[in-house]
Amino acid sequence: MDGDGLDGLFETHLRTTMHRADLALAETGFDALAIHSGVPPMQFLDDQEYPFKVNPQFKAWVPLTDTPGCVLLYTPGAKPKLLFPQSDDYWHRPAPLPRGGWAERFEVIPWVPADPVARYWRQLGRTAVIAPPGALDGPSTGELNPAGLMTRLHFDRAVKTDYELECMRRANRLAVRGHVAAAAAFRDGLSEYGAAQRYLAACAQRDEEMPYNNIVAYNEHASTLHYQHLDRAPPPQLRALLIDAGAAFRGYAADITRTHSAGPGAYADLIAALDAVQRALCGEIVAGRDYRDVHLSAHRRIGDLLREAGITKLTGSAALELGVTSVFFPHGIGHLLGLQVHDVGGLLADPQGHENPRPVGHPYLRLTRRLEPGVVVTVEPGVYFIDSLLRAAATDARAAYIDWERIAALRPFGGIRIEDNVVTTSSTPENLTRDAFAQCGG
């Protein structure tokens, strides 16, 4: 492979992307496609912008994540065009025109933002325009974000090309560096904020370059699933670290969670037991498997774990049936992963937009599709001690099946989550995260 090893893979990826666009345009009656990279919105009552987040449909074609105002133009059978903004701006550093490598696959057209961008696709026929809110000034002269075409593109995006898989391998390797550094910071007695900064430094990425807001939670904070604060001072006693943090490579995300105990004991044993459950669930990510069945399998496995740990008094199947597992594992087992952390199309049953329902009683599952080779998912079982869920369970029939003394002992640790990024195959799944840790020596 040429360049940094990605140019050849990108060429094949672009051909696949063009073929998918050809099918979507033909099925929905459009002649051409225009995709805007987006622009950062302005802060309220201020003259500063929010951090820029590129339109994921744009970066499916073009590996640019930091250049607002670009437009991808595509007509079936023609070389894709990339309108690239060029302006005389002494407030900001203008982005240089891309050259070589992936850029050779496009006709790169310098574009002055004062020039109405819609004129570039007015002569292309009926054009589908995909653009975030606020990206276009004035009429777009095209149908904006047509539902049928968008649904088709979202459905196809679930199956990754070899180029995309390689980008996600590299994103996982970056994230693993951060996880190793953050775990060391925890052991060194640093605060949540200190561990978070060590993470970013190890990944060599800024906060705004992360694919999502990293979660760095000590002790009881781990019981908040999307804990959003960073204490600047360490707690009086370090008991537990739950870190859910990713990284990005060419716009593709890694999404990894690890949990660490400050010392041996029941909580450390519970982490080890959940790790074994998680590895077993990763083995279920094979072609033909209904992801809803993976989710229910996770509940049964976690139910058995809870009984073996003395936390509950039911088999896994009985705990699932009676809603006891949901007290400790209230979220879905995972989701699609790729250009977005929670990638689109997770509930779609077909390209026409029909949806597969979530299992009854499991409203937070984000993925209900049957798995195909090339689909990348997260597998993230958890066991948490969440005050609101425990209070609810203590007032109904589930209370009789829970050992409340064990709960009291484990509550100060908050919870556990272990998450890997796994590629669906027809045989042995490819675990991007475990492979990255192995390469890192962790």
Secondary structure, 3 states (H helix, E strand, C coil): CCCCCCHHHHHHHHHHHHHHHHHHHHHHCCCEEEEECCCCCECCCCCCECCCCCCHHHHCCCCCCCCCCCEEEECCCCCCEEEEECCCCCCCCCCCCCCCHHHHHCEEEEECCCCCHHHHCHHHCCEEEECCCCCCCCCCCCEECCHHHHHHHHHHHCECCHHHHHHHHHHHHHHHHHHHHHHHHHHCCCCHHHHHHHHHHHHCCCHHHCCCCCEEEEHHHHHCCCCCCCCCCCCCCCCEEEEEEEEEECCEEEEEEEEEECCCCHHHHHHHHHHHHHHHHHCCCECCCEHHHHHHHHHHHHHHHHHHCCCECCCHHHHHHCCCHHHHCCCCCCCECCCCCCCCCCCECCCCCCECCCCCCCCCCCCCCECCCCEEEEECCEEECCHHHHHHHHCCHHHHHECHHHHHHHHHHCEEECEEEEECECCCCEEHHHHHHHHHCC
